[in-house]
Amino acid sequence: MSKAIIFLLMLFQQDPRQIVEEAQRRTTSQSQRYEGTLQVVDAKSKITEKRWQYDLIGSHGASKAVLRFTAPAEVKGVALLVLNHPDRSSDQWMWTPAINRERRIALQDRSTRFFGTDFSFEDLEERDTNQFDYKLIGEETIDGGACWKIESRP
């Protein structure tokens, strides 16, 4: 592990707010793409994997993001467009290819679960770090990299 990474680990180890602020600072480039897999566990402990691709354009607070599911077949092609604004809540639209239409996600529906996951539509918005309290609840290594578990509460 490099000295710079060790220094960052020491610097941010005790202050979860600094960790979140640094993560946001690192996402200020004009274009980013992420891919990932969600494992959804139902009441019978059956695990379903949902793969997704996330594209982001713009900087924190004024960005546009599209999250697209790529698998399994029942969610493939479903997409969520999020337009983040610095001075108000984001605008969100969901595209459902099976019915060939989009629908706006109303503010009052943002706390509902997102496609059977424990995430809500609200979780997919950018947030102002000053509106939350943070608590470091653990650390672990994932794929050889140090990771923090951080709880945030409004």
Secondary structure, DSSP 8 states (H G I E B T S, - for coil): --HHHHHHHHHHTT-HHHHHHHHHHTT-SSEEEEEEEEEEE-TT--EEEEEEEEEEES-TTS-EEEEEEEESTTTTT-EEEEE--SSS--EEEEEETTTTEEEE--GGGTTSBSTTSS-BGGGGS---GGG-EEEEEEEEEETTEEEEEEEEE-
